[in-house]
Amino acid sequence: DAETPLSGEYAKEIRAVPEQRGVLVFREVNFTDDQQIAFTKTLGVMASEYNGVALADGETQAIFKVTLDERVNPIARSLRTTFFWHLDGTMHEVPILASILTAKRLAPTGGETEFCNTYAAYDTLPESEKKEIEGLKAVHANWARARYENPEPSYEEFKRAKAVPSRAQPLVWKHRSGRKSLVVGLTAAYVIGLEPLESMDLLVRLRDWATQPQFVYRHEWKLGDMVMCDNTGTLHRALPYDPDCGRLMHRSMLQGEEPFA
């Protein structure tokens, strides 16, 4: 029953599942934007954002259209980076708590979304490696993300990417719950205090560890599916698809409640 999640009656239970499992799937629920917004608000404070498409009154958006079609989203080109492992908000003090995606149009082939559990990835690291990365921080930067979009930018493009403030985050996030997770992905530019090659070696090694098959759930979309992921304990990526196919996801987000620490 599509009305059940909208009632708020099970909000506590719904919030608990992504925190423990990483992802919660509602198969073919077919929510409208208004229903998705209402559902999101039952779970916490909704995070609105400005993504290059202001509303008529200049307010920020509640729903963001995830597509590579520039006729639908003027910043669609930048979303090609979604093909690579990442979590949202690494350049903020407090990242969003969760993302909620509803499938509006599917790709004929490809376009599945993968999620990896960074809690499980940390827990299973050898103790020697846990000690190695304890206390280390990586700088997360928009210019690092942008090179996945265009590996050979013009200097003007590079300066625009560089203008976005970067932020140092711990490689190991010590959550208030006592759990720990890895903070890696495409926005990680370098590890503070390490030589460039040593830094890249560590970042690639940790990302490769976190994205092993035993930590990954691959969602094969059906039209109307809604998927909620815990942004504080997962990385995610879309598998490649034809940019001209019209694939479209509508995203809402829950405001973050805990800073990186």
C-alpha positions in Angstrom: 0.0 0.0 0.0 1.7 3.2 -1.2 -0.1 5.2 1.6 1.6 3.3 4.4 5.0 4.9 4.1 3.3 8.3 3.8 1.6 8.0 7.2 4.8 8.4 9.2 3.6 5.5 11.4 6.7 3.5 10.5 9.2 6.4 10.1 11.4 5.1 12.9 11.6 1.6 11.5 12.1 3.0 7.9 15.0 5.1 9.1 16.6 2.2 10.9 16.9 -0.1 7.9 19.3 2.0 5.7 21.4 2.7 8.8 21.8 -1.0 9.5 21.7 -2.3 5.9 22.8 0.6 3.8 19.8 0.5 1.4 16.0 0.2 1.6 14.0 -0.6 -1.6 10.3 0.1 -2.3 9.5 -1.8 -5.4 7.2 -0.1 -8.0 5.7 2.3 -5.4 5.2 4.9 -8.2 5.3 8.0 -6.0 4.5 11.4 -7.5 6.9 14.2 -6.6 4.5 15.4 -4.0 4.3 12.0 -2.4 8.0 11.6 -2.5 8.4 15.0 -0.7 5.8 14.0 1.8 7.5 10.7 2.5 10.9 12.4 2.9 9.5 14.8 5.4 8.1 11.9 7.6 11.7 10.8 8.1 13.4 14.1 9.1 14.3 17.5 7.9 14.3 17.7 4.1 17.4 19.0 2.5 16.6 21.3 -0.5 19.4 22.3 -2.9 20.1 24.6 -5.7 21.4 22.6 -8.7 21.5 25.1 -11.4 17.7 25.1 -11.9 16.1 27.8 -9.7 12.4 27.7 -9.1 10.2 30.5 -10.4 10.4 32.3 -7.1 14.1 31.7 -6.7 13.7 29.1 -4.0 15.8 26.0 -3.8 14.5 22.7 -5.1 13.0 19.8 -3.2 13.3 17.4 -6.1 16.5 17.1 -8.2 16.3 15.5 -11.7 19.2 13.1 -12.1 19.6 12.7 -15.9 22.3 13.2 -18.5 19.8 15.1 -20.7 20.7 18.8 -20.7 17.2 19.7 -21.9 15.9 18.4 -18.6 18.8 19.4 -16.3 21.2 22.2 -17.4 24.0 20.7 -15.4 23.6 17.2 -16.7 27.1 17.1 -18.0 28.5 17.2 -14.5 26.4 14.2 -13.6 28.6 11.9 -15.7 30.7 11.7 -12.6 27.9 9.6 -11.0 29.4 6.6 -12.9 32.2 6.6 -10.3 32.0 5.6 -6.6 31.2 8.5 -4.3 29.2 9.7 -1.4 27.4 13.1 -1.4 28.6 16.1 0.7 32.2 15.3 1.3 33.0 19.0 0.9 30.6 19.9 3.7 31.0 19.7 7.5 27.8 17.8 7.7 26.9 15.5 4.7 23.3 14.6 3.9 21.8 11.8 5.9 20.1 9.9 3.1 19.2 10.1 -0.6 15.9 8.9 -1.9 15.6 8.1 -5.7 12.5 7.3 -7.7 12.8 5.9 -11.2 10.9 7.9 -13.7 12.5 6.7 -17.0 14.8 3.7 -17.4 17.8 3.1 -19.6 17.2 0.3 -22.2 20.5 -1.2 -21.1 22.7 -0.4 -18.1 21.9 2.3 -15.6 21.7 0.0 -12.6 22.8 1.6 -9.3 25.3 0.0 -7.0 25.8 0.7 -3.3 28.6 -0.5 -1.1 28.5 -0.7 2.6 31.5 1.3 4.1 30.7 0.2 7.6 31.2 -3.5 6.7 34.3 -2.5 4.6 35.9 -0.9 7.6 34.9 -3.7 10.0 36.6 -6.3 7.9 39.9 -4.5 7.3 42.9 -6.2 8.8 43.8 -4.7 12.2 47.2 -3.6 10.8 45.5 -1.6 8.1 43.0 0.0 10.6 46.1 1.2 12.6 47.7 2.4 9.4 44.8 4.8 8.5 43.8 5.8 12.1 43.9 9.6 12.3 44.7 10.2 8.6 42.7 12.8 6.7 42.1 13.2 3.0 41.3 16.5 1.2 38.0 16.2 -0.8 37.8 18.7 -3.6 35.6 19.7 -6.5 38.6 19.8 -8.8 39.2 16.1 -8.0 35.6 15.3 -8.9 35.8 17.4 -12.1 38.7 15.5 -13.5 36.4 12.5 -13.8 34.1 14.6 -15.9 36.9 15.9 -18.1 40.5 14.6 -17.6 42.0 17.4 -19.6 40.2 20.6 -18.7 41.1 24.0 -19.9 42.6 26.3 -17.4 39.4 28.3 -17.1 37.5 25.1 -16.4 40.1 24.1 -13.8 39.9 27.5 -12.1 36.1 27.2 -11.8 36.4 23.8 -10.3 39.1 24.9 -7.9 37.0 27.9 -6.7 34.7 25.5 -4.8 36.1 25.2 -1.3 37.8 21.9 -0.4 37.6 20.2 2.9 39.8 17.7 4.9 37.8 14.7 6.2 39.0 11.7 8.2 39.5 8.4 6.2 37.7 6.7 9.1 34.5 8.3 10.2 33.9 7.6 13.9 30.1 7.9 14.2 28.2 8.9 17.3 26.7 5.4 17.4 30.2 4.0 17.9 30.4 2.4 14.5 33.1 3.4 12.0 33.0 3.7 8.2 35.4 4.6 5.4 35.3 8.0 3.7 36.7 7.5 0.2 35.6 8.0 -3.4 36.1 10.2 -6.4 36.2 13.5 -4.4 39.2 12.3 -2.4 42.2 14.3 -3.9 45.0 13.3 -1.6 45.9 12.1 1.9 47.5 14.8 4.0 51.1 14.1 5.0 51.7 11.3 2.4 53.8 11.5 -0.8 51.6 11.7 -3.9 52.2 8.2 -5.1 51.8 6.8 -1.5 48.6 8.9 -1.1 47.0 7.6 -4.4 48.0 4.0 -3.5 46.2 4.2 -0.2 43.0 5.9 -1.7 42.8 3.4 -4.5 43.4 0.5 -2.2 40.7 1.5 0.3 38.2 2.2 -2.5 38.9 -1.1 -4.1 38.5 -2.8 -0.7 35.2 -1.1 0.0 33.7 -2.0 -3.3 34.3 -5.7 -3.3 31.3 -7.8 -4.3 30.6 -8.9 -0.7 29.9 -5.3 0.3 27.9 -4.3 -2.8 24.2 -4.3 -3.6 23.3 -3.7 -7.3 19.8 -2.4 -7.8 18.2 -3.3 -11.1 15.6 -0.7 -11.6 11.9 -1.1 -12.4 9.8 1.8 -13.3 8.4 3.5 -10.2 11.0 1.9 -7.8 12.0 4.1 -4.9 15.4 3.5 -3.2 16.6 5.1 0.0 20.3 4.9 0.9 22.2 5.8 4.0 24.7 8.4 2.6 26.7 8.3 5.8 27.6 4.6 5.5 27.6 3.8 1.8 29.2 4.8 -1.5 27.2 4.6 -4.7 27.5 4.8 -8.5 25.4 4.3 -11.6 26.5 1.8 -14.1 27.1 3.2 -17.6 24.2 3.8 -19.9 23.6 5.7 -23.2 23.6 9.4 -22.3 20.8 10.0 -24.9 18.4 7.4 -23.6 16.5 9.7 -21.3 17.1 7.8 -18.1 15.6 9.9 -15.3 15.6 9.7 -11.5 13.9 12.1 -9.1 16.0 12.6 -6.0 15.0 14.0 -2.6 17.4 14.2 0.4 17.3 14.2 4.2 19.3 16.9 5.9 22.5 15.6 7.7 22.4 15.2 11.4 26.1 14.4 12.2 29.4 15.9 11.1 32.3 13.9 9.9 34.5 13.1 12.9 
